[in-house]
Amino acid sequence: MLQIQAKISKEELNELPQGSFVGKIIVIENILDLQKVIPFLRHQKELGFDTETRPAFKKGRVNMVALLQISTAKEAFLFRISKMGLPAVLADILADESIIKVGAAIRDDIKALQKITPFIPGGFVELQNFVKQFGIEDAGLQKLSGNILGFKISKGQRLSNWENAELTEAQQIYAATDAWVGLEIFTRLKINGFKNETGV
């Protein structure tokens, strides 16, 4: 049986090794490249999900989503929404109820994507709700990773410019990790005999 705590302390988290996504990262900036990966995504049963937005340092300013991350256990797809928008074929993946999409604090992410291209979200699992059935009180992805997966993830790139002409390697790894970790947490809990009964 998986050993988990209700909460992991900041001190315990700091003592853990740092982990990150080590699979293949595919950056997608145009429709042609998008069309190549859509058939693959349509055949997946479970995906990790996250978005990144360029930080707004002026009061009252809200930027649009710049990056959408969708991950399997071995591949992370980084869709540059700031360059190509949210094409209908990609929105269809987000609406497909047969494909589970897992992420933490995803409600605002979904709403922000809907402002770009309207869609009805389907198959989403809010990780912060999902973990509660296991007695886990942690909410943030970093603490959930430490508590359940045994490693901490870096948040060092969170406030970087996600609308840069080119994403740095550090940005790519950070973005891929955030989507992948959510899926890993969901998979780890599910493997240990628990059923998903929660959603957005």
Secondary structure in CASP SS format (residue, H / E / C, confidence):
PFRMAT SS
TARGET T0000
AUTHOR 0000-0000-0000
METHOD secondary structure of the structure
MODEL  1
M C 1.00
L C 1.00
Q C 1.00
I C 1.00
Q C 1.00
A C 1.00
K C 1.00
I C 1.00
S C 1.00
K H 1.00
E H 1.00
E H 1.00
L H 1.00
N H 1.00
E H 1.00
L C 1.00
P C 1.00
Q E 1.00
G C 1.00
S C 1.00
F C 1.00
V C 1.00
G C 1.00
K E 1.00
I E 1.00
I E 1.00
V E 1.00
I E 1.00
E C 1.00
N C 1.00
I H 1.00
L H 1.00
D H 1.00
L H 1.00
Q H 1.00
K H 1.00
V H 1.00
I H 1.00
P H 1.00
F H 1.00
L H 1.00
R H 1.00
H C 1.00
Q C 1.00
K C 1.00
E E 1.00
L E 1.00
G E 1.00
F E 1.00
D E 1.00
T E 1.00
E E 1.00
T E 1.00
R C 1.00
P C 1.00
A C 1.00
F C 1.00
K C 1.00
K C 1.00
G C 1.00
R C 1.00
V C 1.00
N C 1.00
M C 1.00
V E 1.00
A E 1.00
L E 1.00
L E 1.00
Q E 1.00
I E 1.00
S E 1.00
T C 1.00
A C 1.00
K C 1.00
E E 1.00
A E 1.00
F E 1.00
L E 1.00
F E 1.00
R C 1.00
I H 1.00
S H 1.00
K H 1.00
M H 1.00
G C 1.00
L C 1.00
P C 1.00
A H 1.00
V H 1.00
L H 1.00
A H 1.00
D H 1.00
I H 1.00
L H 1.00
A H 1.00
D C 1.00
E C 1.00
S C 1.00
I C 1.00
I E 1.00
K E 1.00
V E 1.00
G E 1.00
A C 1.00
A C 1.00
I C 1.00
R H 1.00
D H 1.00
D H 1.00
I H 1.00
K H 1.00
A H 1.00
L H 1.00
Q H 1.00
K H 1.00
I H 1.00
T C 1.00
P C 1.00
F C 1.00
I C 1.00
P C 1.00
G C 1.00
G C 1.00
F E 1.00
V E 1.00
E E 1.00
L H 1.00
Q H 1.00
N H 1.00
F H 1.00
V H 1.00
K H 1.00
Q H 1.00
F H 1.00
G C 1.00
I C 1.00
E C 1.00
D C 1.00
A C 1.00
G C 1.00
L H 1.00
Q H 1.00
K H 1.00
L H 1.00
S H 1.00
G H 1.00
N H 1.00
I H 1.00
L H 1.00
G C 1.00
F C 1.00
K E 1.00
I C 1.00
S C 1.00
K C 1.00
G C 1.00
Q C 1.00
R C 1.00
L C 1.00
S C 1.00
N C 1.00
W C 1.00
E C 1.00
N C 1.00
A C 1.00
E C 1.00
L C 1.00
T C 1.00
E H 1.00
A H 1.00
Q H 1.00
Q H 1.00
I H 1.00
Y H 1.00
A H 1.00
A H 1.00
T H 1.00
D H 1.00
A H 1.00
W H 1.00
V H 1.00
G H 1.00
L H 1.00
E H 1.00
I H 1.00
F H 1.00
T H 1.00
R H 1.00
L H 1.00
K H 1.00
I H 1.00
N C 1.00
G C 1.00
F C 1.00
K C 1.00
N C 1.00
E C 1.00
T C 1.00
G C 1.00
V C 1.00
END
